[in-house]
Amino acid sequence: MSAASTALSTTQPARVLITGLQGFTGRHMATELEQNGYEVWGIGSATPGEPRTLEADLIDTASLLAAVQTIQPQYVIHLAGIAFVGHGQPKAFYDINLVGTRNLLEALASVADKLKCVLLASSANVYGNLQSGLLSELNPTNPANDYAVSKLAMEYMARIWIPRIPVVIARPFNYTGVGQSDSFLIPKIISHFVHKRDTIELGNMDVWREFNDVRDVVHAYRKLIEAAPVGQTVNVCSGNLVSLRDALVLASELTGHQLKACVNPVFVRANEVLQLGGDPALLETFVADWHPRPLRETLAWMIAAETNVNKA
């Protein structure tokens, strides 16, 4: 019987702790889990409107330990961290993404006998900018910025906790969706089209990337904690590459608006790889129903949400 079946067939649903529950991915992750019979808990800045969310900080080991011992999770999905590569304080990447994760694992060690799987969200950024094509987990890592270095360091650090803690590492490639900050590329594009801007400033537009849907990503995360391939590192990717120019065309078709896209040299990265995506072969062994949505569907969802916000 699978972990999902167990969660649904007992009077007490399986309990999942999500760090970063209040963030972009965390909210979608909670929805995915709740729709599949799990009891979701979170840690972070607790607010009155947030049920089952305990006040805890990744840098404060005492608050983490208290929260973990109160929640007694069977599964953990660790999403909390600084995800924007352009964040202005490099030290924060290491404080949160590396040291904060270690603090979490130390706290989880106190309930290790209950844990079935702990998924740590790393990043495909660990592969760097010097490799092209569809990358598998066997490709060498070559992080090119502090964010990527902090994530790779987190991966190495986490391995020293195995087998005491059943850790699985996920390396998501680019993904987007409703609720993502417009400091990221696709939400920025959607905002410009919905608000009918005349121009948009971007970096190199002759690049091909994955732009996966956050709903598919959280589905993959759920399937991974159920499969619990402890010690594995798994790319969460589709292999579906779309050029930035094609993304602009899709947004224009869906909104009926046209704008002028200009290259701002500030946004152009040196030695940028033209085509970069992931090989989903390993992921598909754990997620048998892996059928990621096409970008058009994701953009239509985001455009509808942005339009409704403007009408409100």
C-alpha positions, -999 to +999 in steps of 0.1 A: +000+000+000+014+034-009+019+063+015-010+081-001-033+051+003-022+049+039-029+086+044-064+082+031-073+049+047-066+057+083-086+079+107-056+101+113-043+116+081-006+117+075+009+149+088+031+170+066+052+200+077+058+226+050+085+252+056+077+283+036+040+275+037+031+311+032+053+315+001+045+311-036+052+274-038+041+266-003+005+277-008+002+256-039+019+227-021-006+229+008-035+227-017-020+197-034-015+179-002-049+187+014-067+176-018-050+143-014-059+136+022-029+150+041-029+172+072-007+202+065+012+222+091+036+251+085+062+271+103+070+307+098+056+340+108+023+329+122-007+351+116-043+348+131-057+337+097-032+309+092-044+276+108-018+250+119+011+274+114+036+277+143+059+306+149+095+295+141+126+308+124+152+287+105+179+306+123+164+301+158+171+265+167+150+266+199+119+277+180+125+251+153+128+223+179+097+234+197+077+235+165+089+201+152+082+184+185+047+200+186+038+190+150+054+155+151+054+153+112+057+121+092+067+140+061+085+173+056+087+195+025+114+221+030+106+251+007+117+280+028+147+299+016+158+329-005+150+320-041+156+352-060+191+350-076+194+388-077+189+392-039+211+420-028+227+404+003+247+373-006+253+363+030+216+357+034+217+329+009+241+310+032+224+320+065+189+307+053+195+281+026+225+264+042+226+271+079+188+273+082+184+239+065+210+224+089+191+238+118+159+222+105+175+188+101+189+190+136+154+197+149+140+168+128+165+144+143+145+146+175+115+130+157+134+108+133+116+077+143+083+091+129+097+105+096+090+087+063+105+113+040+120+148+041+121+165+007+146+194+004+140+217-025+173+226-041+176+241-076+187+233-111+209+264-108+235+241-092+244+229-128+256+264-137+257+281-171+283+262-190+262+231-200+236+230-227+208+206-237+187+185-213+207+178-181+204+147-161+213+142-124+246+127-137+257+160-152+285+178-132+275+207-110+291+241-116+272+268-096+278+303-109+264+325-082+259+326-044+224+313-046+234+282-065+265+277-043+243+279-012+219+253-026+247+229-036+263+233-002+229+225+013+228+192-007+262+181+006+254+191+041+221+172+041+238+139+030+256+137+063+222+133+080+214+101+060+204+075+071+192+091+104+168+112+084+152+100+052+163+129+029+153+133-008+167+162-028+147+178-056+163+200-082+134+220-098+140+237-131+123+270-139+086+271-129+060+298-125+023+303-117-002+324-100+012+342-069+048+343-080+065+377-075+069+399-107+106+401-099+106+367-118+105+367-156+071+352-165+050+372-139+068+403-152+058+395-187+022+388-177+019+420-157+031+441-187+006+425-211-024+426-187-016+463-179-011+470-216+023+485-213+039+498-244+074+483-238+092+457-217+129+455-209+143+420-208+177+403-211+188+379-239+156+369-257+172+342-279+173+317-251+153+285-246+142+274-211+117+253-192+088+273-178+069+246-159+037+251-140+039+253-102+009+230-100+028+203-117+059+209-095+040+204-063+023+173-077+058+159-083+069+168-048+039+149-033+047+119-054+083+120-044+076+120-007+052+091-012+079+071-032+105+082-006+136+074-027+159+082+002+194+095-007+183+103-043+187+136-061+159+141-086+155+167-113+119+181-113+116+191-149+097+185-182+124+188-209+099+211-227+120+241-239+103+273-249+121+304-263+116+337-245+104+351-278+078+324-281+066+331-246+061+367-256+041+356-286+019+334-265+012+362-241+003+385-270-021+359-285-038+353-251-043+390-242-047+405-277-021+431-267+012+439-285+042+455-269+078+462-279+104+441-262+137+458-257+170+443-245+184+459-215+222+451-212+219+451-174+197+420-177+220+401-201+241+374-183+276+368-195+282+334-211+246+325-210+236+291-223+211+293-252+193+261-245+189+246-210+164+221-196+162+189-176+160+153-184+129+139-166+137+102-170+145+097-133+115+117-121+092+096-143+103+065-125+087+080-093+059+100-108+042+077-133+015+102-141+040+130-149+023+150-177+034+186-173+011+213-187+021+233-218+031+269-212+000+283-230-022+267-203+000+282-175+000+316-191-038+316-196-042+307-159-019+336-148-035+361-171-070+353-159-058+357-122-040+390-130-070+403-148-094+395-120-071+413-095-073+444-117-111+442-117-114+439-080 
